[in-house]
Amino acid sequence: MLTECKLRYISVVFLYLLIYLAPYAHATILPEDRADLMYHSFNGGGVTISGPSLLVRKKATKNLSVAAKYYVDKVSSASVDVIARASKYTEERKEKMLGIDYLNEKSILSMSYTQSDENDFHAKTVNVGITQDFFGDMTTLSMSYAYGWDDFGMLDSEEKFDAKRQHYRLGVSQILSKNLLAQANIEIITDEGDLNNPYRKVRYIDPFADCECGYSYEDEIYPRTRTSRAYAISAKYFLPYNASISEYYRYFNDTWGIESHTLDISYAHAFKENWIFDIRLRYYTQNKADFYRDIFNHAGEFDIRARDKELSTFQDKTIGIGVNYTIPVSKVSWLDKGGINLYLDHIKFEYDDFRNVNTINSVAGAEPLYSFSANVIRFFVTIWY
Amino acid sequence: MKAKQTKHLIFIGLIGYCFILAGCGIKPWVRPYDRLNLAEPVMLVDRHPVSTSYEHHVYQAREGSRGAEGGSGGGCGCN
């Protein structure tokens, strides 16, 4: 866990770096004015999540860009966890974001506020950051800090829970040649409070269980703190026939004992004036948290315990394709261009120590390992103005 | 202990890299007029922010890992 002293040290380094680098910075530019209206859908493992998302960005003055986002998740869940202990449910999550980017000669200062609301969960996040181009605009340095707090409960209980999160991000983007861009990113996240989902349970072997399954359930108990570190490097290379190939690798670990590797390779190909086609492969692998078990030997075996499949040992693989069509607009004076975009991803999750308890006639702890596939759709229309 | 030292080295190395570029008189070796390829849409780091943000959300909800997804900044003066 990062101590208070270490976090203060990181903050001081951030500040010092900014002061030192400022004289070397060159003019940079604000993000472009655009609006995106998207329909998104996730379908897999008995869960369907879909809804609209709208992101609008506009320069209010020559130095100030304002962004607003509205996002909806309509959830219908009959996942393996839900089916084991309850019946299918539906709910809705709404997320709103308001952000500004302020250009001050040599740097862009960014601030945003995000609020997410469900019937039993409310999350708020404030983010501040700075981005600077320097060294002849060949290098971009970005730093940001985010503070978030969650208030949540259970629909059938008066009990209340809360958690706080802090994110520290540092990133460098570097032009290495006229065809090659590279990036390095570090993110440290600290959490404190009630970090587990109050609806989730662990199972333990129980010869006197109410069912013939041979096990019963008790509450999950997570540690009250978590610190995670993620280190990523990526590169993007321009190919001579107006295409690019990108690679991304991330190493992650945390104080719960989770360690993971992510590898993502993608290829983008421009075709004629208006088309871009994308293809992408992603591989992810992680080992389990120290306190994760699929089944415990008896009730109260450990003070800290979890059976979330997100904390188990597993791999997932993604294959994705995308197509983008840009429409030139000349008849509407305030409109520069439009675009229609479609992305389809297929993801396969395979768990090494999370078992499917919904199988019939299985011995407790010897059920088949769980796996599922999901399809993800993003369809959106963009206008630039 | 070794892992801890490695983490510190990576962190210090990243910051040191910026200091070296900024302070040691190394001149930019890719001139603005040589960056046409980097300004092509296929080379944008985050071509569609609304889509990228959703993609991160999909994985964050289902994996134990989080953070350093990247995506901000361009580096070619065209972000």
Interface residues (C-beta under 8 A of the other chain):
Chain A: V13 L17 Y20 L21 Y24 H26 T28 I29 P31 D36 M38 H40 F42 S53 L55 K69 T131 D133 F134 F135 G136 D137 M138 T139 T140 L141 S142 H167 R169 L170 G171 V172 S173 Q174 I175 L176 S177 K178 N179 L181 Q183 A184 N185 I186 E187 I188 I189 S228 R229 A230 Y231 A232 S234 K236 F238 N242 A243 S244 Y248 R250 F252 D254 W256 I258 S260 T262 A268 H269 A270 I276 Y284 Q286 A289 E310 L311 D316 N324 N341 Y343 D345 F349 V376 R378 F380 T382
Chain B: K7 I10 F11 L14 I15 Y17 C18 F19 L21 A22 G23 I26 K27 P28 W29 V30 R31 P32 D34 R35 L36 N37 L38 E40 P41 V42 M43 V45 R47 H48 P49 V50 S51 Y54 E55 V58 Y59 A61 R62 E63 G64 S65 R66 G67 A68 E69 G70 S72 G73 G74 G75 C76 G77 C78 N79
